[in-house]
Amino acid sequence: MQGIFKMTDENKAFYKTLVMLCIPIIIQNLISTLVNMVDTVMVGSLGEVSVASIGIANQYFFLFNMALSGIIGGAGIFMAQFYGKGDKDSIKKITGLSVIAALILGLLFFILAVFFPNVIIHFFSHDPLVVKEARAYFLVIGFCYPIMAISYIFSMGSRSVRNPRLGMVCSSISLVINIILNYVFIFGHFGAPALGVKGAAVATVVARIVEFILLISYVYFIKEDYELRFGIKDIKGITKELATTVIKKSTPVFLNDAIWAFGSVLYSVAYATAGTSAMAASQIASTTGNFFIMTAVCIAIGSSIMMGNELGANNIDTALRYSKKFSVLVTIAGFIFGMLLISATPLLLKMFSVSDSLAPDIIKIFRIMGVLMALRTFNTFIVIGVLRSGGDTKYALFLETGCMWLVSLPITFFAAYKGVPIYILVALTYTEEIAKFIFGVPRALSKKWAKNLVDEM
């Protein structure tokens, strides 16, 4: 423990790189979380039906976002290791593969949201008022999914080549635009019509278009010979060996994130059995909880990049030492932000204009999330930072999806069927984290994950 904080030359270099990588990642992820929080806060004044409607759309976006994370998560393993190796050409080829896969995914989500919104909405609620509001939101927000798919690859991929500031700057500008346009279109200021929930969707689409333009401009027109700047030549240069290897390691990551995200959406289905008010309570709590947990998660993301760079450079022992340092740091961060969440509860209730009937449940949910946040962040580090950085993606798939689908989901749905309160349902979802800790720690300690994947490529 003392060795982690002692200012040796290695530790100085470690913390310098950590700050350079993680601060921009933290800011960008907080901004991304803030986008959903801003929508929820501003729409909150319109009533519980509007909040529940936004909640359904946010669940669908979460599924999309996690599927995208699976694509870039798998590709990012190789980007980080190729960067450590100094192979820029291979990074460009992997970026091209990722953009094609992400665009296909974005188009699928667009089609479902715009042409079949009721299929999504009825999965969560049959309340006629909720269905009407959510449908209006989906018909607009669907257009941003293909745009976001491409933006996501360039933004997240830039982290693997140690340029996290690009995504941070573009997301910051996008957030400011989103907040301003939310104010204009939700409430009808400056001569614009008051569109309510639909106005929040319009604001988000415009903000995402601006973010896309900024990212593409930097990659293709501002930064000369950027590592992610691929062309037709790079697509044609993709060998069967490269494609096969990347797909083999990336597929478990994609399945991991997509199946885990779908399971998380199912939690919301369980919550919905308690009614529209309970859905609103869980939406407020989960959105806020994600905001507080984000710093620790970003440290885990930064760890995967740093450890991946070292593994790609064949510095296995350094990567192993980094893993020990990160395990302590991410746990401390999770504990601190968990306590902050509990302490900030009175302020958060006022911020979200929570009614007296909802407040007791939300307070209990915040306490549960705060107490267990350190455990959740530690497990996130094991999956993202440790297992994925070395390409141990199959075990990561088993760990996340197995613990969710075989443990916490059955328990939560059984409790929902029995009609237990919403805060108990939320608590039961954390049985996943207990199981994950039991099976994840031995794998991390085994060192089987610490491999150089690109040495012979």
C-alpha positions in Angstrom: 0.0 0.0 0.0 2.8 2.4 0.9 4.7 1.5 -2.2 1.8 2.7 -4.3 2.0 6.3 -3.0 5.8 6.5 -2.5 7.2 9.0 -5.1 9.7 6.7 -6.9 10.7 7.5 -10.5 8.4 4.7 -11.7 5.5 6.0 -9.7 6.1 9.6 -10.9 5.9 8.4 -14.5 2.9 6.3 -13.6 0.9 9.1 -12.1 1.9 11.6 -14.8 0.6 9.3 -17.5 -2.5 8.5 -15.4 -3.4 12.2 -15.0 -2.8 12.9 -18.7 -5.1 10.1 -19.7 -7.7 10.0 -17.0 -8.5 13.6 -16.4 -9.8 14.2 -20.0 -11.5 10.8 -19.9 -13.2 11.6 -16.6 -14.3 15.0 -17.9 -15.7 13.5 -21.2 -17.6 10.8 -19.4 -19.0 13.2 -16.8 -20.1 15.3 -19.7 -21.8 12.4 -21.4 -23.6 11.5 -18.2 -24.5 15.1 -17.7 -26.3 15.1 -21.1 -28.8 12.5 -19.7 -28.9 14.3 -16.3 -29.7 17.6 -18.0 -32.5 16.1 -20.0 -33.9 14.4 -16.9 -33.6 17.6 -14.7 -35.2 19.9 -17.3 -37.9 17.5 -18.2 -38.5 16.7 -14.5 -40.6 19.9 -14.2 -43.0 18.5 -16.7 -44.0 15.6 -14.5 -43.5 12.0 -13.8 -44.8 10.8 -17.1 -42.2 12.9 -19.0 -39.4 11.6 -16.8 -40.6 8.0 -17.3 -40.7 8.6 -21.1 -37.1 10.0 -21.1 -36.1 7.1 -19.0 -37.3 4.6 -21.6 -35.3 6.4 -24.3 -32.3 6.5 -22.0 -32.5 2.8 -21.5 -32.6 2.2 -25.3 -29.6 4.7 -25.7 -27.8 2.8 -22.9 -28.2 -0.5 -24.9 -26.9 1.3 -28.0 -24.0 2.9 -26.1 -22.9 -0.4 -24.6 -23.0 -2.2 -27.9 -20.8 0.5 -29.3 -18.5 0.2 -26.3 -18.3 -3.5 -27.1 -17.0 -2.7 -30.7 -14.5 -0.1 -29.6 -13.6 -2.1 -26.5 -12.5 -5.0 -28.6 -10.7 -2.8 -31.1 -9.2 -0.7 -28.4 -7.3 -3.7 -27.0 -5.4 -3.9 -30.3 -5.1 -0.1 -30.7 -3.5 0.3 -27.3 -1.1 -2.6 -27.9 -0.2 -1.5 -31.4 0.4 2.0 -30.1 2.8 0.5 -27.5 4.5 -1.4 -30.4 4.6 1.7 -32.6 2.6 0.3 -35.5 0.5 3.2 -36.8 -0.6 1.4 -40.1 -2.3 -1.4 -38.1 -4.2 1.1 -35.9 -5.6 2.8 -39.1 -6.8 -0.6 -40.4 -8.5 -1.5 -37.1 -10.2 2.0 -37.0 -11.6 1.4 -40.5 -13.0 -2.0 -39.4 -14.5 -0.4 -36.3 -16.2 2.4 -38.2 -17.9 0.0 -40.6 -19.2 -2.2 -37.7 -20.3 0.8 -35.7 -22.2 2.4 -38.7 -24.1 -0.9 -39.3 -25.1 -0.9 -35.6 -26.1 2.7 -35.7 -28.4 2.1 -38.7 -30.1 -0.8 -37.0 -30.9 1.2 -33.9 -32.1 4.1 -36.2 -34.5 1.9 -38.0 -35.9 0.4 -34.9 -36.3 3.8 -33.1 -37.9 5.7 -36.0 -40.0 3.0 -37.7 -40.9 0.7 -34.8 -40.8 2.8 -31.6 -43.8 1.1 -30.0 -41.9 -2.2 -30.0 -39.3 -0.5 -27.7 -41.7 1.4 -25.6 -44.1 -1.5 -24.9 -41.1 -3.4 -23.5 -41.1 -1.0 -20.6 -44.6 0.5 -20.3 -48.2 0.4 -21.6 -49.3 3.6 -20.0 -50.9 5.5 -22.9 -49.4 8.9 -21.7 -45.9 7.4 -21.4 -46.2 5.7 -24.8 -47.3 9.0 -26.5 -44.4 11.0 -25.0 -41.8 8.4 -25.6 -42.9 7.9 -29.2 -42.5 11.6 -29.9 -39.0 11.5 -28.5 -37.9 8.4 -30.4 -39.1 9.7 -33.8 -36.5 12.5 -33.4 -33.7 11.1 -31.4 -33.4 8.0 -33.8 -31.6 10.2 -36.4 -28.6 10.7 -34.2 -27.7 7.0 -33.8 -25.7 6.6 -37.1 -23.9 9.9 -36.5 -23.0 9.0 -32.9 -21.7 5.6 -34.0 -19.0 7.1 -36.1 -18.2 9.9 -33.6 -17.9 7.3 -30.8 -15.2 5.3 -32.7 -13.0 8.4 -33.3 -13.6 9.8 -29.8 -13.0 6.6 -27.8 -10.3 5.3 -30.2 -8.3 8.5 -29.6 -7.9 7.4 -26.0 -6.0 4.3 -27.0 -3.4 6.5 -28.9 -3.2 8.7 -25.8 -5.2 11.6 -27.1 -8.2 11.7 -24.8 -8.4 15.5 -25.0 -10.0 15.3 -28.4 -13.2 13.6 -27.1 -13.2 15.8 -24.1 -13.2 19.0 -26.1 -15.8 17.9 -28.6 -18.1 16.5 -25.9 -17.8 19.7 -23.9 -18.9 21.9 -26.8 -21.7 19.4 -27.6 -22.9 19.6 -23.9 -23.1 23.4 -23.9 -25.1 23.4 -27.2 -27.4 20.7 -25.7 -28.1 22.6 -22.6 -28.8 25.9 -24.5 -31.1 24.1 -27.0 -32.9 22.2 -24.2 -33.8 25.5 -22.6 -35.0 26.9 -26.0 -37.0 23.9 -27.3 -38.3 22.2 -24.1 -39.8 25.4 -22.6 -40.2 27.5 -25.8 -37.9 30.4 -25.2 -36.6 33.0 -27.8 -39.7 32.6 -30.0 -39.3 28.8 -30.4 -42.3 26.5 -29.8 -42.5 24.7 -26.4 -41.9 21.1 -27.6 -41.5 19.4 -24.1 -40.0 16.0 -24.4 -39.7 16.2 -28.2 -37.7 19.5 -27.7 -35.1 17.6 -25.6 -34.7 15.1 -28.5 -34.2 18.0 -31.0 -31.5 19.6 -28.8 -29.7 16.3 -28.5 -29.7 15.6 -32.2 -28.3 19.0 -33.1 -25.6 18.7 -30.4 -24.5 15.3 -31.7 -24.3 16.6 -35.2 -22.0 19.4 -34.1 -19.8 16.9 -32.2 -19.6 14.7 -35.3 -18.4 17.6 -37.4 -15.8 18.6 -34.9 -14.3 15.1 -34.7 -14.2 14.5 -38.4 -12.6 18.0 -39.0 -9.8 17.2 -36.5 -9.1 13.7 -37.8 -9.2 14.4 -41.5 -8.4 18.2 -41.9 -6.5 19.5 -38.8 -4.2 16.7 -37.5 -1.9 15.6 -40.2 -1.4 11.8 -40.5 -3.4 11.1 -37.3 -3.3 7.5 -36.1 -7.0 7.0 -36.6 -7.2 8.7 -40.0 -7.9 5.7 -42.3 -8.7 5.6 -46.0 -9.7 3.2 -48.7 -6.1 2.0 -48.9 -6.2 1.0 -45.3 -9.5 -0.9 -45.7 -8.1 -2.8 -48.7 -4.9 -3.5 -46.7 -6.7 -5.4 -44.0 -5.3 -9.0 -44.1 -7.3 -12.1 -43.2 -4.9 -12.7 -40.3 -5.5 -9.2 -38.8 -9.3 -9.4 -39.3 -9.6 -12.9 -37.9 -7.5 -12.1 -34.8 -9.3 -8.8 -34.1 -12.8 -10.4 -34.6 -11.8 -13.4 -32.4 -10.8 -11.2 -29.5 -13.4 -8.4 -30.1 -16.5 -10.6 -30.4 -16.5 -11.6 -26.7 -16.2 -8.0 -25.7 -19.1 -7.0 -28.0 -21.2 -9.8 -26.7 -20.2 -9.0 -23.1 -21.2 -5.3 -23.3 -24.3 -6.0 -25.4 -25.7 -8.9 -23.3 -24.8 -7.1 -20.1 -26.5 -3.9 -21.3 -29.6 -5.9 -22.3 -29.6 -7.4 -18.8 -29.4 -3.9 -17.3 -32.4 -2.9 -19.4 -34.3 -5.9 -18.1 -33.7 -4.5 -14.6 -35.8 -1.6 -15.7 -38.5 -4.0 -16.8 -38.5 -5.5 -13.3 -38.7 -2.0 -11.8 -41.6 -1.1 -14.1 -43.7 -3.7 -12.2 -43.8 -1.3 -9.3 -45.5 1.4 -11.5 -44.7 4.6 -13.4 -43.6 6.4 -10.2 -41.2 3.7 -9.3 -39.8 3.9 -12.9 -39.3 7.6 -12.5 -37.5 7.0 -9.1 -35.2 4.4 -10.5 -34.4 6.6 -13.6 -33.4 9.6 -11.4 -31.4 7.3 -9.1 -29.6 5.4 -11.9 -28.7 8.6 -13.8 -27.3 10.3 -10.7 -25.5 7.1 -9.6 -23.8 6.8 -13.0 -22.6 10.4 -12.6 -20.9 9.6 -9.2 -19.4 6.3 -10.3 -17.9 7.7 -13.5 -14.6 8.9 -12.0 -13.7 5.4 -10.8 -14.8 3.8 -14.0 -12.7 6.3 -16.0 -9.6 5.3 -13.9 -10.4 1.7 -14.9 -10.6 2.8 -18.6 -7.3 4.6 -18.3 -5.7 1.6 -16.7 -6.7 -0.6 -19.6 -4.9 1.8 -22.0 -1.7 2.1 -19.9 -1.5 -1.6 -19.2 -2.3 -2.4 -22.9 0.5 -0.1 -24.0 2.9 -1.8 -21.7 1.8 -5.3 -22.8 2.2 -4.3 -26.4 5.7 -3.0 -25.7 6.3 -6.4 -24.1 6.8 -4.9 -20.6 4.8 -7.6 -18.8 6.2 -7.0 -15.3 5.4 -3.3 -15.6 1.8 -4.1 -16.6 1.5 -6.4 -13.6 2.8 -3.7 -11.2 0.3 -1.2 -12.7 -2.6 -3.6 -12.1 -1.8 -3.7 -8.3 -1.6 0.1 -8.1 -4.8 0.6 -10.1 -6.8 -1.9 -8.0 -6.1 0.2 -4.9 -6.7 3.6 -6.6 -10.0 2.6 -8.2 -11.4 1.1 -4.9 -10.5 4.3 -3.0 -12.1 6.4 -5.7 -15.3 4.2 -5.5 -15.5 4.6 -1.8 -15.1 8.4 -1.8 -17.7 8.9 -4.5 -20.1 6.5 -2.8 -19.9 8.6 0.3 -20.3 11.8 -1.7 -23.5 10.4 -3.3 -25.0 9.7 0.1 -24.0 13.1 1.5 -25.4 14.9 -1.6 -28.8 13.2 -1.4 -30.7 16.3 0.0 -29.3 18.5 -2.7 -30.1 16.0 -5.4 -33.7 15.7 -4.3 -34.1 19.4 -4.7 -32.3 19.5 -8.0 -34.7 16.9 -9.5 -37.8 18.4 -8.0 -38.6 15.1 -6.4 -42.1 14.8 -5.0 -42.7 13.8 -1.3 -44.1 10.5 -2.4 -41.0 9.5 -4.4 -38.4 10.9 -1.9 -38.2 8.0 0.6 -37.5 5.4 -2.1 -34.9 7.5 -3.8 -33.1 8.2 -0.5 -32.9 4.5 0.2 -31.7 3.7 -3.4 -28.9 6.4 -3.1 -27.8 4.9 0.2 -27.6 1.4 -1.3 -25.7 2.6 -4.4 -23.3 4.7 -2.2 -22.4 1.8 0.2 -21.8 -0.7 -2.7 -20.0 1.7 -5.1 -16.5 0.7 -4.2 -17.3 -3.0 -4.9 -18.8 -2.1 -8.2 -15.9 0.0 -9.3 -13.4 -2.6 -8.3 -15.2 -5.2 -10.4 -15.3 -2.8 -13.3 -11.5 -2.5 -13.1 -11.1 -6.3 -13.1 -13.1 -6.6 -16.3 -12.0 -3.5 -18.2 -8.5 -2.8 -16.8 -7.2 -6.3 -16.1 -8.9 -8.9 -18.3 -9.5 -6.9 -21.4 -6.1 -5.2 -21.6 -4.4 -8.6 -22.1 -7.1 -10.0 -24.4 -8.7 -12.3 -21.8 -12.0 -11.5 -23.3 -13.7 -14.9 -23.0 -13.3 -15.0 -19.3 -14.5 -11.4 -19.0 -17.6 -12.5 -21.0 -18.2 -15.4 -18.6 -17.7 -13.2 -15.6 -20.0 -10.3 -16.5 -22.8 -12.1 -18.3 -22.7 -15.2 -16.1 -23.0 -13.3 -12.8 -25.8 -11.1 -14.2 -27.9 -13.7 -16.0 -27.5 -16.6 -13.6 -27.5 -14.7 -10.3 -28.9 -11.2 -10.1 -31.5 -11.1 -12.9 -33.4 -14.2 -11.7 -33.3 -13.0 -8.1 -34.5 -9.5 -9.0 -37.4 -10.7 -11.3 -38.5 -13.2 -8.6 -38.6 -10.3 -6.1 -40.4 -8.1 -8.6 -43.0 -10.8 -9.1 -43.5 -10.9 -5.3 -44.2 -7.2 -5.3 -41.2 -6.0 -3.1 -40.5 -2.2 -3.0 -38.3 -0.5 -5.6 -35.3 0.1 -3.3 -35.2 -3.7 -2.5 -35.2 -4.5 -6.2 -32.2 -2.1 -6.7 -30.4 -3.7 -3.8 -30.9 -7.2 -5.3 -29.2 -6.2 -8.5 -26.0 -5.9 -6.6 -25.8 -9.7 -6.0 -24.2 -9.6 -9.5 -21.3 -7.6 -8.0 -20.8 -10.1 -5.1 -20.6 -13.0 -7.5 -18.3 -11.1 -9.9 -15.9 -10.4 -7.0 -15.8 -14.1 -6.0 -15.0 -15.3 -9.5 -13.0 -12.3 -10.8 -10.3 -11.9 -8.2 -8.7 -15.4 -8.6 -8.5 -14.9 -12.4 -6.8 -11.5 -11.9 -4.3 -13.0 -9.4 -3.5 -15.9 -11.8 -1.7 -13.5 -14.3 -3.1 -15.6 -17.2 -4.5 -12.4 -18.7 -1.2 -10.6 -19.1 -0.3 -11.3 -22.7 1.2 -9.5 -25.7 -1.3 -10.0 -28.5 0.5 -8.0 -31.2 4.2 -9.2 -30.9 3.9 -11.6 -33.8 1.4 -9.6 -35.9 
